[in-house]
Amino acid sequence: MFTGIVTAVGTVRSATAADDGLTLRIAAPYRGLRRGESIAVDGACLTAARVGKGWFEVHVIRTSLDRTRFGGYARGQRVNLERALRVGDRLGGHLVQGHVDGVGKLVRVARQEDAWLLDLEVPGPVARVSVPLGSITVDGVSLTVNAVPRPGTVQVALIPYTFQHTTLGRKAAGDGVHLEGDTIGKYVEQLLQARPS
């Protein structure tokens, strides 16, 4: 479980095809990482299979490659990172599972006074659980839905800190992003669908 509060930005050192999947070696400033630890990489919960001083490796299996952008990652790619929650940690963002629900596309970036507004095209499952002032995770960053300008589009606002301390500040129109819809919204939707009409 995560909160969507990015604690570091790492850099892909290598991306190597392996066992029909992909192995990523990521440079990160974390200390005390252990093999088997869960780390959210651009919002996807992955397992540290190997660790070394200043780096860790994860294996992205085929099913994860099919629903993420990892297949296009290469050396030099910057990634948002978050270590898993410990019992007693502050929940500064919202409940994030690290399960990518789909890939969205950034269609507009606009500066508005002290914030940046990002309009994102989102797949149907994410759109259905996205409501104004609700939560959404974009490349691992916990954000508030600022508005729903039109069906299939979600708008979020970045404060200066988020703009400067995550990879979202480097995004441009046309870029893809990992999305995780609001966990509570997904459960509510599933329960409503299961009700007899």
Secondary structure, DSSP 8 states (H G I E B T S, - for coil): -B-S---EEEEEEEEEEETTEEEEEEE---SS--TT-EEEETTEEEEEEEEETTEEEEEE-HHHHHHSSGGG--TT-EEEEEE---TT----S--B-----EEEEEEEEEEETTEEEEEEE--HHHHHT--TT-EEEETTEEEEEEEEEETTEEEEEE-HHHHHHSGGGG--TT-EEEEE--HHHHHHHHHHHHS--
